[in-house]
Amino acid sequence: MKTNLNKLNKGIMVTRIMLIVFILLTGWITGLTIYRMANFGAKDESAFQIAQLENHNGTQSAWLMIDGERYTTIDAYEFMPNPKGEPVHKEHLMIDEGIELGKDVIILAILVLLFVMSCGYSKGISPFNMRSVIFLRIIAILTLCLALVPEWVGMKIRASMTGSAATEIDTVEFYMMALALAVGMIAEIFRYGIAVQEDSDSIA
């Protein structure tokens, strides 16, 4: 039994190290997103242009140009002008970066919650307790928010800015919603296990 617990503690320790690495990596990515937003926010609208350019394979794509340099390929419908016909490329780009920042922050919050949970287990606390259930429920809600909220907010901002907005649920967002459902189910399984354990203890 002691050998099994030692192996389990080693596994938890490895998991905690991996979580720390991912937390640091996600924090770094979040910092880069904030830096890009600050950099783009300091530029004038005239610094942002759209050009139809040839790719390396000979095909052509619409490119967003910043200060005359290629930044990224875009879908034309995502960079629509405002109702007056004026280009608002900077605003569209800031919306995209804001969506990414929202996703980064939610992912960071999920990783921190998982790390806090693992810290409790490393101290010998049983995972079958209401603390774990609450954490899992929060993670399920955050995962659902990760799938829907940033894109929905971005869509609403674009609609108010241009008068129309196109959106769709892609495969990744669908999988994230399924993952949120799975985490929620695990939380309820934990809750059921706690209830069974409490009934068993009361009988004993």
Disulfide bonds with the S-S distance in Angstrom:
none
